Amino acid sequence: MKLLVVGSGGREHAIIKKLKENTTITEMYALPGNGGIGRDAICVDKDPKDVAGVAAFAKEAGIDYAVVAPDDPLVLGCVDALEAEGIPCFGPRANAAIIEGSKVFSKNLMKKYGIPTAAYEVFDDMEAALSYLDTAPIPTVIKADGLALGKGVIIAQTREEAKQAVVSMMQDKMFGSSGDHIVVEEFLTGPEVSVLSFTDGNVVVPMISSMDHKRAGDNDTGLNTGGMGTVAPNPYYTPAVAERCMQEIFLPTIRAMAAEGRPFKGCLYFGLMLTPDGPKVIEYNCRFGDPETQVVLPLLESDLLTVMQAVTNGTLADTPVTFSDKHACCVIMASKGYPQAYEKGFPMTIPADIWPQVYVAGAKEKDGVLLTNGGRVLGATAVADSLSDAITAAYGLVERISFDNAYYRHDIGAKALQAKEV
């Protein structure tokens, strides 16, 4: 079988490495991939947002199955374009990917179908939004409607911050047209949990829960990033919470999308807040999370390709999906200065014996040498019988990897350890 994975980050590298465990795969392509992914797949230098170009390549290369991983190509209809060429895919069509592509759509969906989420108001007029903020509860959350590389959310601690966020999004266009419409949302409190799930539009199979670490600095200080590390499972996500989420959030969401004529097939990501009033949805993503994928897939015991094909074929109910009862920790190594300005082009040293545990996000290859080429450079993931052992082992991997200006947090998993001790 010839497979194509669309995307270029650590998430895609983790998907590719897991897929390659299936011996029926003869060729693996990544579009566009990166220098690190190029050691595990054939990289194709094309723009993943050029969905017609992606489909044309896939047809010409004789691709048998495609996995579309990032949000932009999904929202732009990459799965639709590939399916039109007769290529089966893992991922939602554009009319279902809107669940991430539009915050307004997803919030209205939850309101319509009674899915628990934060109270909110939607605005397309800046003056109306500013007027509302004169009396809105503080702190509050301001969200750009469209995709913004995971950065279109601002938690405002004061009215002044909230109003500045509205002006930045709606007038200054800091997120482009994604800020034409905004959501002003109630600020929720409680532990956050990420739950990725396989779904074929009828059945939902949650994966192992995880805990992300978004802030750039230790002890959750500094700017928000795309994620500086993850652990799985999340100790706050107990079996009782999981059952409540299935009945109140997961199944109702899938049924709501089907009722709207937008059946969702692929990986639906639930970003949850475990509030004093119960679990509530913070956000939906229409794809695997990054870096959550880097801890969840190493714990998957089932064959990933088989599960993905069951999702595509609508046979997930008949397909066993099992996970290890071990723990995983991923530590992201970034370029100093990320998520703002940083230098790149530094040679990377990654010992060959730990390569299977390394997922490269931002690198290019030149004359056989891997060079840093992004803010988040790579993730190092360890699996162990206990969370503490997984954390220790992950940092052991980090110590064996080197490149100039390397930066990483030193407390990935610390909060999870504290939760387990309570």
N, C-alpha and C positions, 0 to 999 in steps of 0.2 A: 504493500500500500504506500501511496505517496501522500504525505500530509503537509498542510500549510498552516502555520500559526502566524496570524497578523498581530504585529506589535513589536516593541523594541526594548522593554524594560526587564527588571528582575522578575516580575510576575510571569512574563512570557518565557523567561529562561527556566523558571520552576515548572511551568506547564510542559515545556519541551522535554526537560529531563525526566519528568514523570511519564510522559507519553512514550518515550523511547524504551521504557521497560517492556513494552509490547513488541514481541519479536516479529510480528507480521508487517511492521513498518519497515519499508525498504529505503525510503528517502524522506527526509524531513527538511522543509523549507521554513524560513522565518522572513517576514516582510515588515519592516526592513531589517529587523534584528539589530545586533550591535557586535562589537569586536569579540566580546566574551561568548555571546550566543553562537557566533561563527565557528566556535570549536565544537559545537554540538549539533549544528544545523547549517544548511546552505542559505546564506543571507541574500536577499533580493533587494536591491537598492531602488525601491519605489516608495512613493508617498502612500501610507495606509489610508489617508483621507480621500485619495483618488479612487473611489470605489469601483468605477468602471475599469480603471487600470488594473486594480487588484483582480477583478473577475476575469479580465482578458488574460492576465498572466496565468491564473489558475487553470483556465481552459487550455491554454497553449502548453502548459507544463504537464497536463494530464493528472491534475490533483484529484485524489479520490475522496478526500475529506478535509474540511477547513475548520479552524478554530479562530474566531474573531474575538480578541481579548480586550482591546481598549474601548473606552466610551465613545470617542469621536467617530470612528468608523461604524460602530453599531448604530449610533443615532443618525448617521448619514445614510444608512441603508446598505452597508456592505454585505450583510447576510442576504438581503433581498437580491442584490446584484449577483452574488455567487449562486444562489438557488436558481436564478433565471438562466444560468449557464448549465444547470443540471448538477451542480456540486453540492452535496449535503454538507450542512454546517452545524457547528455548536455555537449558539448565540442567538439572541432575540432579533426578530425583524425590527425595522425602524419604528413601526407603530406601537411596539411593546417597549422598545428602548427609551421611549419618551418618559418612562417612569423615573429615569435619571436625567434625561435631557431637559425636562422642565420641572422645576420645583413647584410651580403653580399647579401643574397637572397632578403631581403626586399628592400634594396637600389636599387638593379638591377631591381626589379619589378617596383619600382616607376619610375626609369629612362625609362624603356621600355614603360610604359603606361602613361607617362606624368603627374604623380601625384606629386604635388609640395613638394619638400624636399630640404635639404641643399645640395650644391655641395659636391662631395666626390671623393676619390680615394681608391681603394682596393689594399692591399699588402699581399703577402705570403712570401716575402723575406725581412728580417730585414734591410739589407744594402740599398735596394731600397727605403724602407720607410724613413730611416734616411736621405738619399740623397734628397728625395722629400721635407723633412722638412727644408732643407737649404733655400728654397725660398717660402715655403707655407705661406699664410697669418696667422698672429698671432693676437689674440688667435685662437686656433684650438681645435678640439674635436677628441680624440682618442677612438675608440670603439673596444673591443674584439668581434669577430664574433659570438661566441656562448653564451650560458647562463652563467651568473656569479653572480647569486643571486641579480640581480639588481645593481651590483657594477662594472660592466665591462666598465664603461664610465669615462674617465678622461678629464676634461677641462683644457687645458694647456695654461697658460698666457704668457709663454716665450718659445723660441725655445729649451732651455735647458730642461724645464719641459716636452715638447712634446717628445723630444728624449728619456728622461728617461722613459716616459710612454711606448714608443715603446719597449725599452729594457726590461722593467719589464714584459710586456705582452708576447713578442715573444721569448726572451732569458731566462728570469728568471721564466717564466710560472706562474706568480702570479694568473692567472685564469685558470691554467691547459691548456688542449688542446683548450679551447675557444679562446686562443690567437694565435693559429697557423695562423689564418688569421685575419687581422685587417682592420678597416675602418678609414681613416683620413678624417675628415668632416669639412666643413665650420662652423664657429661659428655664430649662429643666435642670434638675440636680439628681445625682445618683451615679453609680458605676456605669461606665459605657461598655457595651459588648458588641462585637462584630460577629455575625453569623452568615456565612456563605451557604447557599443551598443549591442543590441540583433540582431542577423542575422541568417537567415535560408539558406543562400547561394544565395538568390534572393532579399529579402527585408531587409532593414536596419532600425532598430528602435533605435535611439540614446536615451540613458538615460540622466538624469539630469547631466549637466556639473559640474566639481569640480575643486578645487585648492588644490594641495598638498604642503606640506612644508617639503622639503628633508633634509635641514641642521639640525645638531644636536642642535645648539644654537639659542638663540633669535636673531632677526634681521638678520636671514639667515647667521649666523656665524658657524664655526666649520665644521666637516666632513659631507659628504653625508651619509644619512641613508636610510633605507627602507621606511621612511616617518614618521614624527613626529606629523602629524595631517592634517586634511582636512576640507574644508567647501564646501557647495553646496547650490545653484548653484554658478558658477563662474561669477562674475559681468562683466568680460571682454567678455564673450561669449554671445553676443547680438543676437537677432533673425536674423539680417542681416548676421552676421558672421556664424551663424548656417546653414543658407541656402547655403551660399557659400561653407562651408565645405561639406555639403551633395552632392552638384553638382560636386565639384572639387576633393574631397578626398574620402568620404565614399562610394558612389556608384561606382566610378571608381575602388576603391580597391577591392570591392566584385566582380565586373565584371572581373577584372584582374585575381583574384584567380580562378574564374570559367573558364576563357579562358586558364589558365595554367593547367587545369585538377586537380585543388586543391580546390574544393568548400569548403568555410568556413562556418561551422555551430557552433554556440556557442556565446560566448561573445568576441567581438573584441574591443580591447582598442586602442584608438587613442591618443597618446601623441602629442600635437600640440603646435606650437609656433606662436603667432599672430605677424608676422613681419611687418615692414613698407610696404613690397611687398605683404602682404596678408598671410593667414594661410598656414603653412607648417608642414609636418609630421616630428617630432623628432624621434618617435619610434612607433612601433606597439607592443602590447602584445596580446597573444592568449587566454587571460583569464581575469577575473575580477581583477582589481587593488587592492592593499592593501597599504594604508588604504582607498582608494576611495570608496570601497564597503560599508564601515561602515557609510558613509553619504548618498550614493545614494540609497541603498535598503530601509532604513527607510522612504524615500520619495516616494517609489513605492506604489501606491494604488491598483494596479492589483495583482491578486494571482500569486506569483512567479512560482509555479509548473506549472500552466496552461500556462504561457508564455514560460517556458523552454520546455515543451512538444510540444508547437507549433513550436518552433525552431527545435526540433528534427524531427517533422513530416512534416516540410515544409509548415506549415499553418499560418505563422506569419502575413501574409497580412490580414487574417480573424480574428485576435485576438486583441482585444483592449488592449493597454498598456498605462496606465495613471499614472501620477505622481502628487503629491501634489504641490501646489504653495508656500509651506512653505520653510524655510531655515534649514539647518542642520550643526552642527559643531562637529567634533570628535577630541579630544585631546588624544594623545598617552602618556601613562605613561610607562617609560622605566627604566631600571636598570642603576644607575650611572656608567659612563664609556663607555656605549654603544655609538658608534658601535665598540669600541675596547674592552679592557678587563673589565669584570664586575663580581661581585659576584652574586650568586643565592642561593635559598633555604630559603628565608625569608617568614614567614607567611604573608598572605594577608587578609585584612579586607575589605569586600565589603557588604554594607548593602543590605538586601534582597529586599527592595522596589525599589532599583535602578538597580537590576540585569538585567532586560530587556533592559537596555540601555548600558550594559557593554559587550564588545566583547574581550574575553581572547585570547591572542596570545602565551604567553610563561609561562605556569604554569603546575605544576604536583600536584596531590592530594596524601596526605599521612595521614593516620588515620583520614580521614574526614576533613583535613585542606588543603587549597590551598596554595602552596608554589611557589615563583617566580622561573622560570626555563628558562629564555631567556633574550635577550637584550630588545626587545619590549615586555612588559608584558601584556598590555591591552589597549583598547581604550574605552573612555567614550563619548557617542554621545547624543546630545540633539537636539530636533526639536522645532522650534518656528516660530512665524509669521514674525519675522524680523531677519536679520543676527546678529545684536547686541545682541538681546535677546537669540539667539541660542548659541552664544559665551559665554555669561554670564552664561547661564544654564549649559553648558558643563563644565566650570571651577567650577561651584557649585558642580557637580558630582565628579570631581577630588578631591575636598577638603574633600569629605566624604569617600574616598578610601585611605587606608594606607598600606604601607609595607616599610621596611627598605631600604635605598638607592634608594628611588623613585626619578625619575627625569622626568621633562617635560618642554616643552617650554611654555612661558607665553604670546606669541604673535600670537597664531594660529588665523587666520582670520583678523588680523590687516591690512594687505595689501589689503584684499578684501574690508574692510570697507572704506579704503582710496579711493579705486577705485570707490566705490558707491557715494562718496562725490564729485568726480570731475565732 
